[in-house]
Amino acid sequence: METTKSHLRKTALTNRKKMSPEAVEEKSQQICRQFLNAFQANKFTAIHVFLPIAHHNEINTFLLIEQIQLSNPTCKILVPKVIQETNEMIALVLEPGTVLNNNSMGIPEPENAPIFDPQKIELIIMPLVAVDTKGNRIGYGKGFYDKFLGHCKPDILKVGLSFDEPVNVIQDIESHDKPLDFLVCPEKVYKF
């Protein structure tokens, strides 16, 4: 079976589009429970979480954000904002009641939220399309997260969320691709 980024991305996105809204919600809840069991959210002061792109049937991270805010009200929840002109990503503070608007890619982004220093982020929850057994992830191909990680502390905890188990290998990993430390799936948490 072909395991290049482009082939895996196409296959994974096709399979994800076939999921029903009920299946997405149920698996999102399972992933949320797995994450909360594996990571003590009350230990962190700043967690970066991606917000789901609805038309890609992404994991509903709002469930996770809500649980983190309940268990650790002082923890800063940060979410990404893409700066189109520079193809870069910044971290914005998400507070209860923050207004969200979808950007041109369908990613919800906060309106008028303060920018947060990426050096102070302790854990980053990253979106992915596929991942291999070494923690190499495939995103949507724009490299936003790999670039953003260059602005973070080298020891930031990198956690991916996925409906699917890891594939054996991704053939065309490049030197700028940053592997995950953990992967949270509905049934299991993988450590790399």
MOBELKA-V547639 format. One record per pair of residues at least 12 apart in sequence whose C-alpha atoms are under 6 Angstrom apart, sorted by the first residue. I is the first residue (numbers start at 1). J is the second residue. D is the distance in Angstrom with one decimal. If there is no record, write none. Layout:
I:J:D / I:J:D
This chain:
3:170:5.3 / 3:171:5.8 / 4:170:5.8 / 4:171:5.2 / 4:172:5.8 / 9:129:6.0 / 27:186:5.7 / 28:59:5.2 / 28:60:5.5 / 30:186:4.9 / 31:185:5.6 / 31:186:4.6 / 32:64:5.4 / 41:68:5.9 / 42:72:4.9 / 45:75:4.4 / 45:76:6.0 / 46:75:5.5 / 46:76:4.6 / 46:121:5.0 / 46:122:5.7 / 47:77:5.3 / 47:121:6.0 / 47:123:5.0 / 47:124:5.8 / 48:77:5.9 / 48:78:4.4 / 48:79:5.6 / 48:124:4.6 / 48:125:6.0 / 49:79:5.3 / 49:125:4.8 / 50:79:5.7 / 53:106:5.7 / 53:107:5.1 / 77:93:5.9 / 77:94:5.5 / 78:91:5.8 / 78:92:5.3 / 78:93:4.6 / 78:94:5.5 / 79:91:5.5 / 79:92:5.4 / 81:109:5.9 / 91:115:5.8 / 91:116:5.4 / 92:113:5.8 / 92:114:5.6 / 92:115:4.5 / 92:116:5.6 / 93:113:5.9 / 93:114:5.7 / 99:111:5.6 / 118:152:5.0 / 119:152:4.6 / 119:153:5.2 / 122:156:5.2 / 123:156:5.6 / 123:157:4.5 / 124:158:5.2 / 125:159:4.8 / 125:160:5.7 / 126:160:4.9 / 131:166:5.1 / 132:166:4.7 / 132:167:4.6 / 132:168:5.4 / 132:169:5.0 / 133:166:5.5 / 133:168:5.5 / 134:192:5.9 / 135:179:4.9 / 135:180:4.8 / 135:192:5.7 / 136:179:4.5 / 158:180:5.0 / 158:181:5.2 / 159:180:5.8 / 159:181:5.9 / 159:182:4.8 / 159:183:5.7 / 160:183:4.7 / 161:183:5.8 / 161:184:4.9 / 162:185:5.2 / 163:185:5.6
